[in-house]
Amino acid sequence: MSGDEHAWEVANTLDTLRHFKLVSGRHLKAVALRDKFERKVGGMMQYRRPRALLRKLQKKEKKKAGG
């Protein structure tokens, strides 16, 4: 559970293993869309977003708007 040494060896070994998709396109079609209330609650955060993330999102929006 814990120790004095880093666990990089475990992380590197996990990276070399074969990975499998957890959700396929067929499963995605079965996922229900969120309603208005769920979208509103999902947007609420306990902590403020970091400034760097906000700047990145603003740049992305400007790029999407064509400017």
PyMOL commands that set and color helices and strands:
alter all, ss='L'
color gray80, all
select helices_A, chain A and resi 8-16+25-30+36-43+51-65
alter helices_A, ss='H'
color red, helices_A
deselect
rebuild
show_as cartoon
